[in-house]
């Protein structure tokens, strides 16, 4: 009941924000990238090796995630993924938020798999 107030006051779990290059290195070392965007957004473009888990489904599917490796949450800009990362941190996961999301990843020149749909 008080969770919303804690979040409003900034008293919720603290989640480290990491840049695209650091996220890429963590993925190479075994971290799991969770893409919390919608399936349609993932059809446009996605980070290779990322796993889709829309934010709207996270509350009922979080228990399927591995607790034995770090998780990086990612969306388009970093806002939805911050919500997802805070939720997972409250469940005891080692979790990071990709600052700037897919946009920052692309700006860093890191690999992106483009889909068939046009923006």
C-alpha positions as CSV (number, residue, x, y, z in Angstrom):
1,X,0.0,0.0,0.0
2,X,2.8,2.4,0.8
3,X,4.9,1.4,-2.3
4,X,3.5,4.2,-4.4
5,X,4.4,6.8,-1.8
6,X,7.9,5.4,-1.4
7,X,8.4,5.7,-5.2
8,X,6.9,9.2,-5.3
9,X,9.3,10.3,-2.6
10,X,12.2,8.5,-4.2
11,X,12.5,6.0,-1.3
12,X,12.1,2.9,-3.5
13,X,15.0,0.6,-4.5
14,X,18.0,2.3,-6.1
15,X,18.9,0.9,-9.4
16,X,22.2,1.8,-11.1
17,X,21.9,3.4,-14.5
18,X,24.6,2.2,-16.9
19,X,25.6,3.4,-20.4
20,X,25.4,1.5,-23.6
21,X,29.0,0.4,-23.8
22,X,29.0,-0.8,-20.2
23,X,25.7,-2.7,-20.8
24,X,27.3,-4.3,-23.9
25,X,30.3,-5.5,-21.9
26,X,28.0,-6.9,-19.2
27,X,26.0,-8.8,-21.8
28,X,29.2,-10.2,-23.2
29,X,30.0,-11.3,-19.6
30,X,26.6,-13.1,-19.2
31,X,24.1,-10.5,-18.2
32,X,20.6,-10.8,-19.5
33,X,19.1,-7.9,-21.4
34,X,15.3,-7.6,-20.9
35,X,13.5,-5.4,-23.4
36,X,10.4,-4.1,-21.7
37,X,8.9,-2.5,-24.9
38,X,5.9,-3.8,-26.7
39,X,6.1,-6.6,-29.2
40,X,5.4,-4.1,-32.0
41,X,8.3,-2.0,-30.9
42,X,10.6,-5.0,-30.9
43,X,9.5,-5.8,-34.5
44,X,10.9,-2.4,-35.5
45,X,14.3,-2.9,-34.0
46,X,15.9,-4.7,-31.1
47,X,19.2,-5.4,-29.4
48,X,20.6,-8.8,-30.5
49,X,20.4,-11.2,-27.6
50,X,17.8,-9.3,-25.7
51,X,14.8,-11.1,-24.4
52,X,11.3,-9.4,-24.8
53,X,9.3,-9.1,-21.6
54,X,6.8,-6.2,-22.0
55,X,6.4,-4.0,-18.9
56,X,2.7,-4.8,-18.9
57,X,3.5,-8.5,-18.3
58,X,6.4,-8.1,-15.9
59,X,4.4,-8.3,-12.7
60,X,3.1,-11.8,-13.6
61,X,6.2,-13.2,-15.4
62,X,9.1,-11.9,-13.3
63,X,9.5,-15.3,-11.5
64,X,10.7,-16.9,-14.8
65,X,13.8,-14.7,-14.8
66,X,17.1,-16.1,-13.6
67,X,18.4,-14.9,-10.3
68,X,21.9,-16.2,-10.9
69,X,23.0,-13.5,-13.4
70,X,22.7,-9.7,-13.7
71,X,19.7,-8.3,-15.6
72,X,19.8,-5.1,-17.6
73,X,16.4,-3.5,-18.3
74,X,16.0,-1.7,-21.6
75,X,13.3,0.3,-23.4
76,X,13.3,3.0,-26.0
77,X,14.6,5.9,-23.8
78,X,15.1,4.5,-20.3
79,X,11.9,5.5,-18.6
80,X,9.9,2.3,-18.7
81,X,13.0,0.2,-18.1
82,X,13.6,2.3,-14.9
83,X,10.2,1.2,-13.6
84,X,10.9,-2.4,-14.5
85,X,14.4,-2.3,-12.9
86,X,13.0,-0.9,-9.7
87,X,10.4,-3.6,-9.6
88,X,13.0,-6.4,-10.1
89,X,15.3,-4.8,-7.6
90,X,12.5,-5.0,-5.0
91,X,12.3,-8.7,-5.8
92,X,16.0,-9.2,-5.0
93,X,17.5,-9.2,-8.5
94,X,20.9,-7.7,-9.4
95,X,19.5,-5.3,-12.0
96,X,20.6,-2.3,-14.0
97,X,18.8,0.2,-16.2
98,X,20.2,1.0,-19.6
99,X,20.4,4.9,-19.5
100,X,18.9,6.3,-22.7
101,X,17.6,2.9,-23.8
102,X,17.7,1.7,-27.4
103,X,18.3,5.2,-28.6
104,X,21.5,5.5,-26.6
105,X,22.6,2.0,-27.7
106,X,22.2,3.0,-31.4
107,X,23.9,6.3,-30.8
108,X,26.9,4.4,-29.4
109,X,27.2,2.4,-32.6
110,X,26.3,-0.9,-31.0
111,X,24.6,-3.7,-33.0
112,X,20.8,-3.4,-33.6
113,X,18.7,-5.9,-35.5
114,X,16.3,-4.0,-37.7
115,X,12.8,-5.5,-38.3
116,X,10.6,-5.5,-41.4
117,X,8.3,-2.8,-40.3
118,X,9.0,0.9,-41.2
119,X,8.9,3.7,-38.7
